[in-house]
Amino acid sequence: MSNDPGAAAQRTLAVTALRAATQEIVELKQKVSALEVSIAKKDHVTGVLLHSIELINARLNALEDAPNDSFTSGTTAVGGQEQAGNQEGEEDPGKAQIRKKIASEEAAESRVVKTLVNKMFIHLLGISKLEKKYLPDFPLDLDPKDEGWPKDPATSHPYIWFDWAHPQKADAPVNRKAIDEILAFTRVHGSDEAPLAKQHLDAILNSDLRQRITIKFNNLRLGYLTHQKEQMSLGDLDEVADGEAAEGNEDNDDLVIIVKPKSHLKRNTLESRAGKWLQQRERKRAKCELYTDAKYDAAFTTTAMSDHEDGDTAGQFIVRAPGWRSDEAKELYRIIDAVVDPNPEKDSGYTRIRGEVKADAIPPVAHLLQKRVRMWMVQPELLEANPHWLETQRVAPNGIAWGDAADPIDEKKTRKRRKIQTSTSLESNEVKTKKTKLEEVLGGKTLQDLLDGQ
């Protein structure tokens, strides 16, 4: 090897240059890799946009195939206001109405509009929360023009009030007027209260906005009436049903039958108190082969438990069985209660005293099918006299395990959005195919999610 200093310097420079070139190559590869990822993302977004366009075109084709006489001609909805007329050169009124109706219904079902309607009720009722206990009673002895009528301190505008108990419900003149006031206020001030709602308010028709407000009124009305019923005094004493034990083992001396005033407690409070007893019964059920079959599951819910009312001391409850129970249900609880609790420590701290049967009790409403009382648990004569219990979510059919042709269906899972009725379905096979493909390429995301992620 040469000891020439010049050659050594050249080699050093060559090595340095090689290292610099290598680093540049590494950095260039990183940039290329990042560019490939970016291109892939953009290709994906482009693909999504193309599929979106195909879906739009498919829907337009379906609209073009819809007969014009399927709709009321001469009416269109512009900016949320339903107006009449069609000028020469404008889109066919039938097709325009379909487009606007679809956009309106989508806006009415959006969380933004639902939240906005809630805010409007809170603001115009002058309450702090939209809960049944805060809903004001209707002032029968006052008029909105009277000085005593409550007003918004910021605007001096009178608060609205509903006559929740009116037999005509939302159709009562006073309630119709209040609903119209909420609608008008929402139109004028809605976007101020919720800026994100402006686009939805531009799309929603008055008819759909009024329906959304009316739905909220109906829900609040039911809550108000339920709250009033819970607070209402039903009498001083109950009569003890002759010859009937409240529940469980009639020979159990630990439970003494006593008479107590009727309970004014809320249903959710009563069910919460019964939760410990339900847990105990579930532990006992696991030791009792007679009732481990799933056909008996409905008997082991808080809805089916006896009411636990206040006793004389803390931790003491008066247990009162409902009078609607069938003989088979009574026998089930008698056998289960006779089983020794495998883990009694979990039920410590509570004292239960047997109270009289609640002869006038009716099965509680349960919106969830799994918590609803079944027909086999109810006295046949009571069910025959009250068939509406099956329609009002108080009682459900037994199901296949009890010999029925089919199991009951959960209404909450099968409830579908109301669709516009036309002689030609807007959801054609082409639309459904394009819609499915778009959902696949989106992969559970929205187009905005993809755009934000670039």
C-alpha positions as CSV (number, residue, x, y, z in Angstrom):
1,M,0.0,0.0,0.0
2,S,1.3,3.4,-0.9
3,N,2.3,5.8,1.8
4,D,1.7,8.8,-0.5
5,P,-0.1,11.4,1.6
6,G,-2.0,12.6,-1.4
7,A,-3.4,9.2,-2.1
8,A,-4.5,8.9,1.5
9,A,-6.3,12.2,1.4
10,Q,-8.0,11.1,-1.8
11,R,-9.2,7.9,-0.2
12,T,-10.5,9.8,2.8
13,L,-12.4,12.1,0.5
14,A,-13.8,9.1,-1.4
15,V,-15.0,7.4,1.8
16,T,-16.6,10.6,3.0
17,A,-18.3,11.1,-0.4
18,L,-19.5,7.5,-0.4
19,R,-21.0,7.9,3.1
20,A,-22.7,11.1,2.1
21,A,-24.1,9.4,-1.0
22,T,-25.2,6.4,1.0
23,Q,-27.1,8.7,3.5
24,E,-28.7,10.5,0.5
25,I,-29.8,7.2,-0.9
26,V,-31.3,6.2,2.5
27,E,-33.1,9.5,2.8
28,L,-34.3,9.2,-0.8
29,K,-35.7,5.8,-0.1
30,Q,-37.5,7.1,2.9
31,K,-39.0,9.9,0.8
32,V,-40.0,7.4,-1.9
33,S,-41.6,5.2,0.7
34,A,-43.6,8.1,2.2
35,L,-44.6,9.2,-1.3
36,E,-45.8,5.7,-2.1
37,V,-47.9,5.7,1.1
38,S,-49.3,9.1,0.3
39,I,-50.1,8.0,-3.3
40,A,-51.8,4.8,-1.9
41,K,-53.9,7.0,0.4
42,K,-54.9,9.3,-2.4
43,D,-55.7,6.4,-4.7
44,H,-57.9,5.0,-1.9
45,V,-59.7,8.3,-1.5
46,T,-60.0,8.6,-5.3
47,G,-61.6,5.1,-5.3
48,V,-64.0,6.1,-2.6
49,L,-65.0,9.2,-4.5
50,L,-65.6,7.2,-7.6
51,H,-67.8,4.7,-5.7
52,S,-69.6,7.7,-4.2
53,I,-70.3,9.1,-7.7
54,E,-71.5,5.7,-8.9
55,L,-73.9,5.5,-5.9
56,I,-75.2,9.0,-6.7
57,N,-75.7,8.2,-10.3
58,A,-77.6,5.0,-9.3
59,R,-79.9,7.0,-7.1
60,L,-80.4,9.5,-9.9
61,N,-81.4,6.7,-12.2
62,A,-83.9,5.4,-9.7
63,L,-85.3,8.9,-9.4
64,E,-85.7,9.2,-13.1
65,D,-87.5,5.9,-13.2
66,A,-90.0,7.1,-10.6
67,P,-93.4,8.1,-12.1
68,N,-94.2,11.8,-11.7
69,D,-97.8,11.1,-10.6
70,S,-96.6,9.3,-7.5
71,F,-96.2,12.6,-5.8
72,T,-98.2,15.8,-5.3
73,S,-97.2,18.0,-8.2
74,G,-96.6,21.7,-8.0
75,T,-95.0,21.7,-4.6
76,T,-91.4,22.0,-3.7
77,A,-89.6,22.6,-0.4
78,V,-86.9,25.3,-0.4
79,G,-84.7,26.2,2.5
80,G,-86.9,24.3,4.9
81,Q,-90.1,26.1,3.8
82,E,-92.7,24.2,1.8
83,Q,-93.7,26.4,-1.2
84,A,-95.8,26.0,-4.3
85,G,-95.1,26.5,-7.9
86,N,-92.8,25.3,-10.7
87,Q,-91.1,27.6,-13.2
88,E,-90.3,26.6,-16.7
89,G,-86.8,25.0,-16.9
90,E,-86.7,23.9,-13.3
91,E,-86.3,20.3,-12.2
92,D,-89.4,18.2,-12.4
93,P,-91.4,18.9,-9.1
94,G,-91.9,15.3,-8.3
95,K,-88.2,14.5,-8.4
96,A,-87.3,17.7,-6.6
97,Q,-89.7,16.8,-3.8
98,I,-88.2,13.3,-3.5
99,R,-84.7,14.8,-3.2
100,K,-85.7,17.4,-0.6
101,K,-87.8,14.9,1.4
102,I,-85.0,12.5,1.6
103,A,-82.6,15.2,2.8
104,S,-85.2,16.5,5.2
105,E,-85.8,13.1,6.8
106,E,-82.1,12.5,7.1
107,A,-81.7,15.9,8.9
108,A,-84.7,15.1,11.2
109,E,-83.1,11.8,12.2
110,S,-79.7,13.4,12.8
111,R,-78.2,13.7,16.3
112,V,-77.5,17.4,15.6
113,V,-81.3,18.2,15.2
114,K,-82.3,15.9,18.1
115,T,-79.9,17.7,20.4
116,L,-81.0,21.1,19.1
117,V,-84.6,20.3,19.8
118,N,-83.7,19.3,23.3
119,K,-82.0,22.6,23.8
120,M,-85.0,24.5,22.5
121,F,-87.3,22.8,25.0
122,I,-84.9,23.6,27.8
123,H,-84.6,27.2,26.8
124,L,-88.2,27.9,26.1
125,L,-89.5,26.0,29.2
126,G,-87.0,27.8,31.4
127,I,-85.8,24.6,33.1
128,S,-82.2,23.4,33.8
129,K,-82.6,19.8,32.7
130,L,-84.9,18.0,30.3
131,E,-86.0,15.5,32.9
132,K,-89.5,14.6,34.0
133,K,-89.1,15.9,37.5
134,Y,-88.2,19.4,36.2
135,L,-91.2,19.7,33.8
136,P,-93.5,22.5,35.0
137,D,-97.2,22.0,35.6
138,F,-99.5,23.9,33.4
139,P,-100.7,27.2,35.2
140,L,-104.5,26.8,34.8
141,D,-105.1,30.1,36.6
142,L,-102.7,32.3,34.6
143,D,-102.4,33.7,31.1
144,P,-99.2,34.4,29.2
145,K,-100.2,38.1,29.3
146,D,-100.4,38.1,33.0
147,E,-97.6,39.7,35.1
148,G,-97.2,36.5,37.1
149,W,-96.4,34.4,34.1
150,P,-92.7,33.3,34.2
151,K,-90.5,35.1,31.6
152,D,-87.0,34.7,30.3
153,P,-84.9,37.2,32.3
154,A,-82.7,37.9,29.3
155,T,-85.4,38.7,26.8
156,S,-88.6,39.1,29.0
157,H,-90.3,36.7,26.6
158,P,-92.8,34.5,28.3
159,Y,-91.8,30.9,28.8
160,I,-93.9,28.3,27.1
161,W,-95.9,25.7,29.0
162,F,-97.5,22.5,28.0
163,D,-100.7,21.0,29.3
164,W,-99.2,17.6,29.6
165,A,-102.3,15.9,31.0
166,H,-104.7,17.2,28.2
167,P,-106.6,14.3,26.7
168,Q,-106.0,15.6,23.2
169,K,-102.2,15.3,23.8
170,A,-100.2,17.2,21.1
171,D,-103.4,18.1,19.3
172,A,-104.7,20.2,22.1
173,P,-104.8,23.9,21.0
174,V,-102.5,25.0,23.8
175,N,-100.0,22.3,23.0
176,R,-100.2,22.9,19.3
177,K,-99.5,26.6,19.9
178,A,-96.4,25.8,22.1
179,I,-95.1,23.3,19.5
180,D,-95.5,26.0,16.8
181,E,-93.6,28.5,19.0
182,I,-90.7,26.0,19.4
183,L,-90.6,25.5,15.7
184,A,-90.6,29.2,14.9
185,F,-87.9,29.9,17.5
186,T,-85.8,27.0,16.2
187,R,-86.0,28.4,12.7
188,V,-84.9,31.9,13.8
189,H,-82.4,31.1,16.5
190,G,-81.5,27.5,16.0
191,S,-78.2,28.1,14.2
192,D,-77.2,30.6,16.9
193,E,-77.7,28.0,19.6
194,A,-76.0,25.3,17.6
195,P,-73.9,26.6,14.6
196,L,-73.4,23.0,13.4
197,A,-77.2,22.7,12.9
198,K,-77.4,25.4,10.2
199,Q,-76.9,23.0,7.3
200,H,-79.5,20.6,8.8
201,L,-82.0,23.4,9.4
202,D,-81.6,24.5,5.8
203,A,-82.5,20.9,4.7
204,I,-85.3,20.0,7.0
205,L,-88.9,20.8,6.1
206,N,-91.3,22.3,8.5
207,S,-93.4,19.2,8.5
208,D,-90.4,17.0,9.6
209,L,-89.2,19.6,12.1
210,R,-92.7,19.8,13.6
211,Q,-92.8,16.0,13.8
212,R,-89.4,15.9,15.5
213,I,-90.6,18.4,18.1
214,T,-93.9,16.6,18.6
215,I,-92.1,13.3,19.2
216,K,-90.1,15.0,21.9
217,F,-93.3,16.4,23.4
218,N,-94.9,13.0,23.5
219,N,-91.8,11.5,25.2
220,L,-91.8,14.3,27.8
221,R,-95.5,14.0,28.3
222,L,-95.2,10.3,29.1
223,G,-92.4,11.1,31.5
224,Y,-94.4,13.8,33.2
225,L,-97.5,11.6,33.7
226,T,-95.3,8.8,35.0
227,H,-93.7,11.2,37.5
228,Q,-97.1,12.5,38.6
229,K,-98.4,9.0,39.1
230,E,-95.3,8.1,41.1
231,Q,-95.9,11.1,43.4
232,M,-99.6,10.6,43.7
233,S,-101.0,9.3,47.0
234,L,-102.9,6.1,46.3
235,G,-104.4,5.7,49.8
236,D,-103.3,5.2,53.4
237,L,-103.4,1.4,53.7
238,D,-103.6,-1.7,51.5
239,E,-105.9,-4.6,52.3
240,V,-104.2,-7.9,53.0
241,A,-105.2,-10.5,50.5
242,D,-107.0,-13.3,52.4
243,G,-105.2,-16.5,52.6
244,E,-102.2,-15.4,50.5
245,A,-98.6,-15.2,51.5
246,A,-96.7,-12.5,49.7
247,E,-94.0,-14.7,48.2
248,G,-91.7,-17.6,48.8
249,N,-92.0,-20.2,51.5
250,E,-95.2,-19.8,53.5
251,D,-93.7,-21.7,56.4
252,N,-90.7,-19.4,56.7
253,D,-91.1,-17.8,60.1
254,D,-88.4,-15.2,59.4
255,L,-90.8,-13.2,57.4
256,V,-93.8,-11.7,59.3
257,I,-96.8,-10.4,57.3
258,I,-97.4,-6.8,58.2
259,V,-99.5,-3.9,56.8
260,K,-97.7,-0.8,55.6
261,P,-98.8,2.3,53.7
262,K,-98.7,2.1,49.9
263,S,-95.3,2.9,48.4
264,H,-94.7,6.1,46.5
265,L,-91.3,5.1,45.4
266,K,-90.2,5.2,41.8
267,R,-90.1,2.0,39.8
268,N,-86.3,2.3,39.2
269,T,-85.7,2.7,43.0
270,L,-87.8,-0.4,43.7
271,E,-86.0,-2.5,41.1
272,S,-82.6,-1.3,42.3
273,R,-83.5,-2.4,45.9
274,A,-84.6,-5.8,44.6
275,G,-81.3,-6.3,42.8
276,K,-79.7,-7.9,45.9
277,W,-82.5,-10.4,46.2
278,L,-82.3,-11.2,42.5
279,Q,-78.6,-11.9,43.0
280,Q,-79.4,-14.2,45.9
281,R,-82.1,-16.0,43.9
282,E,-79.7,-16.5,41.0
283,R,-77.2,-18.1,43.3
284,K,-79.9,-20.4,44.6
285,R,-81.1,-21.1,41.1
286,A,-77.7,-22.5,40.2
287,K,-78.2,-25.1,42.9
288,C,-81.8,-26.0,41.8
289,E,-81.8,-28.1,38.7
290,L,-85.6,-27.7,38.4
291,Y,-85.3,-24.1,37.2
292,T,-82.0,-23.9,35.4
293,D,-83.6,-24.1,32.0
294,A,-83.5,-20.8,30.0
295,K,-87.3,-20.9,29.7
296,Y,-87.4,-19.6,33.3
297,D,-85.0,-16.7,32.7
298,A,-87.8,-14.1,32.7
299,A,-88.5,-14.9,36.3
300,F,-85.0,-13.8,37.3
301,T,-85.0,-10.1,36.4
302,T,-85.4,-7.1,38.6
303,T,-88.7,-6.4,36.8
304,A,-90.2,-9.7,38.1
305,M,-89.0,-9.2,41.7
306,S,-91.2,-8.1,44.6
307,D,-91.1,-4.5,45.6
308,H,-88.8,-3.6,48.4
309,E,-90.4,-0.7,50.3
310,D,-89.0,1.3,53.3
311,G,-89.0,-0.4,56.6
312,D,-88.8,1.1,60.0
313,T,-85.0,1.1,60.2
314,A,-82.1,1.6,57.8
315,G,-81.4,-1.6,55.8
316,Q,-84.9,-2.9,56.5
317,F,-87.3,-3.5,53.6
318,I,-90.9,-4.5,53.4
319,V,-91.2,-7.1,50.7
320,R,-94.5,-7.0,48.8
321,A,-95.3,-9.5,46.0
322,P,-97.5,-8.4,43.1
323,G,-101.0,-9.8,42.9
324,W,-100.8,-10.6,39.2
325,R,-98.4,-13.6,39.7
326,S,-99.6,-17.0,38.4
327,D,-99.6,-20.1,40.6
328,E,-96.7,-21.4,38.6
329,A,-94.6,-18.3,39.3
330,K,-95.5,-18.4,43.0
331,E,-94.4,-22.0,43.1
332,L,-91.1,-21.2,41.4
333,Y,-90.2,-18.6,43.9
334,R,-91.3,-20.8,46.8
335,I,-89.0,-23.5,45.8
336,I,-86.1,-21.2,45.0
337,D,-86.4,-19.3,48.3
338,A,-86.3,-22.6,50.2
339,V,-82.8,-23.4,48.8
340,V,-79.9,-22.6,51.1
341,D,-77.9,-19.6,49.9
342,P,-74.4,-20.9,48.9
343,N,-72.9,-17.5,49.7
344,P,-75.0,-15.7,52.3
345,E,-72.3,-13.2,53.1
346,K,-73.1,-11.4,49.8
347,D,-76.6,-10.6,51.1
348,S,-75.6,-9.3,54.5
349,G,-76.7,-5.9,55.8
350,Y,-80.3,-6.3,54.7
351,T,-83.4,-7.3,56.7
352,R,-86.5,-8.3,54.8
353,I,-90.0,-8.4,56.3
354,R,-92.8,-9.9,54.4
355,G,-95.5,-7.3,53.6
356,E,-99.0,-7.8,52.2
357,V,-99.6,-8.7,48.6
358,K,-100.0,-5.7,46.2
359,A,-103.4,-6.8,44.9
360,D,-103.7,-3.9,42.5
361,A,-100.2,-4.1,41.0
362,I,-99.8,-4.6,37.3
363,P,-96.8,-5.9,35.4
364,P,-94.3,-3.0,35.0
365,V,-93.4,-1.7,31.6
366,A,-90.1,-3.1,30.3
367,H,-88.8,-1.6,27.0
368,L,-86.2,-4.4,26.8
369,L,-87.7,-7.8,25.9
370,Q,-85.3,-9.7,28.1
371,K,-86.6,-7.8,31.1
372,R,-90.3,-8.2,30.3
373,V,-92.7,-10.4,32.3
374,R,-93.9,-13.5,30.3
375,M,-97.4,-14.8,29.9
376,W,-96.8,-17.9,32.0
377,M,-95.9,-15.7,35.0
378,V,-99.3,-13.9,35.0
379,Q,-102.7,-15.1,36.2
380,P,-104.6,-16.3,33.1
381,E,-107.8,-14.5,34.1
382,L,-106.0,-11.2,34.6
383,L,-104.3,-11.5,31.2
384,E,-107.6,-12.3,29.6
385,A,-109.1,-9.2,31.1
386,N,-106.1,-7.1,30.1
387,P,-104.9,-8.2,26.6
388,H,-103.4,-4.7,26.1
389,W,-100.6,-5.6,28.5
390,L,-99.1,-7.5,25.5
391,E,-99.2,-4.3,23.4
392,T,-97.9,-1.9,26.0
393,Q,-94.6,-3.7,26.8
394,R,-95.8,-5.1,30.1
395,V,-96.1,-8.8,29.1
396,A,-94.5,-10.8,26.3
397,P,-95.4,-14.1,24.8
398,N,-93.7,-17.2,26.2
399,G,-91.9,-18.4,23.2
400,I,-91.0,-21.8,21.6
401,A,-89.7,-23.3,24.8
402,W,-93.3,-23.0,26.2
403,G,-95.0,-24.5,23.1
404,D,-95.5,-21.3,21.1
405,A,-95.0,-21.3,17.4
406,A,-92.3,-18.6,17.6
407,D,-90.3,-16.6,20.0
408,P,-91.3,-13.0,20.7
409,I,-89.5,-10.4,18.7
410,D,-87.6,-7.5,20.3
411,E,-89.4,-4.4,18.9
412,K,-86.3,-2.2,19.5
413,K,-84.2,-4.3,17.2
414,T,-86.7,-4.6,14.4
415,R,-87.9,-1.0,14.4
416,K,-87.0,0.6,11.1
417,R,-87.1,4.1,9.8
418,R,-90.2,5.2,8.1
419,K,-89.6,5.4,4.3
420,I,-91.2,7.6,1.7
421,Q,-94.0,5.5,0.0
422,T,-93.7,5.6,-3.8
423,S,-94.9,3.3,-6.5
424,T,-91.2,2.8,-7.4
425,S,-88.7,1.9,-4.7
426,L,-85.8,4.4,-4.4
427,E,-83.6,1.5,-3.1
428,S,-83.2,-0.3,-6.4
429,N,-80.9,-3.3,-6.7
430,E,-78.4,-1.1,-8.4
431,V,-78.5,1.4,-5.5
432,K,-78.1,-1.3,-2.9
433,T,-75.1,-2.8,-4.8
434,K,-73.3,0.5,-5.1
435,K,-74.1,1.4,-1.5
436,T,-72.7,-2.0,-0.3
437,K,-69.5,-1.5,-2.4
438,L,-69.0,2.0,-1.0
439,E,-69.3,0.8,2.6
440,E,-66.7,-1.9,1.8
441,V,-64.1,0.5,0.5
442,L,-64.8,3.0,3.3
443,G,-64.0,0.2,5.8
444,G,-66.2,1.6,8.5
445,K,-65.0,5.2,8.1
446,T,-66.6,8.3,6.5
447,L,-65.3,10.1,3.5
448,Q,-64.5,13.1,5.8
449,D,-62.4,10.7,8.0
450,L,-60.3,9.8,5.0
451,L,-59.8,13.4,3.9
452,D,-58.8,14.4,7.4
453,G,-56.3,11.6,7.5
454,Q,-54.3,12.7,4.5
